[in-house]
Amino acid sequence: MILELVRSIGSHFSHEQYMFWSRIQGTLWTVADIVLIVYLIRTTNLFRRHLGLRLHRWSYAALGMTLPFAALVSVVQDARTFFYLELAVTVPHFLLILYLCFGDAGNALRALSSRARQ
């Protein structure tokens, strides 16, 4: 029953409609990722600055290297190219999110606890 429902929904979309909505969704998610990562870097830099540690610079560079691919997501016409561009953008973004959250978790806890003691 579910398979029939999915097939009936999918049969009403042409390839052009599918690509149109995929480009919109991909662009919106990519912009959301970029905004999230910029603020994660800024937040972890606040913790690092409070502890006197070296600030993140390479994280900004890694994010910047994905921007040319992110700009192409909204204009690509081919489904395969769209998929590979999304991979080139989202995999580094998710790795950065993991690195920033888990790599600086200890720094965040130390900074918050030292700030609470003041």
NUMI-646722 format. One record per residue (C-alpha): x, y, z. Coordinates in steps of 0.25 Angstrom, whole numbers, plus 5000, padded with zeros to 4 digits. Example, Ala and Ser with C-alpha at 12.3 -4.5 7.8 and 13.67 -1.06 7.14 Angstrom:
BEGIN
504949825031/505549965029/
//
This chain:
BEGIN
500050005000/501150105004/501950064991/500750094983/500550224989/501950264987/501850224972/500650304970/501250424976/502450414968/501750394955/501250534955/502650594955/503450614943/504950614943/504950764941/504050784953/504850694961/506150764958/505450904961/505050864975/506250784978/507150914974/506250994983/506350894995/507850874993/508151024992/507351055005/507950945013/509350985008/509151125013/508551075026/509850995028/510751105025/510051195035/510051085045/511551065043/511951205043/511251225057/511851095062/513251145059/512951275065/512451215078/513551115079/514551235077/513851305088/514251185097/515651175092/515851325094/515351315108/516351195111/517551265103/517551165092/517851175078/516551215070/516051135058/516551185045/516551065037/515151035039/514751165032/515751125021/515050985020/513651055020/514151145009/514651035000/513250984999/512651114995/512951104980/512250974980/511051024988/510851134978/510651034967/509650954974/508551054970/508851054955/509250914952/508350844942/508750694942/508350604954/509650534955/510450664955/509450714966/509650594974/511250604973/511150754976/510250724988/511250624993/512450714991/511750825000/511050745010/512150645014/513150755018/512050825025/511650715034/513050675037/513250825041/512050815050/512550685056/513950745058/513450875064/512450805074/513250685078/514650745077/514350865085/513350805095/514450805106/514850945103/513450985104/513250915117/514550975123/514151115118/512751115124/513251055137/514351155139/513351265135/512351215146/513451215156/513751365154/
//
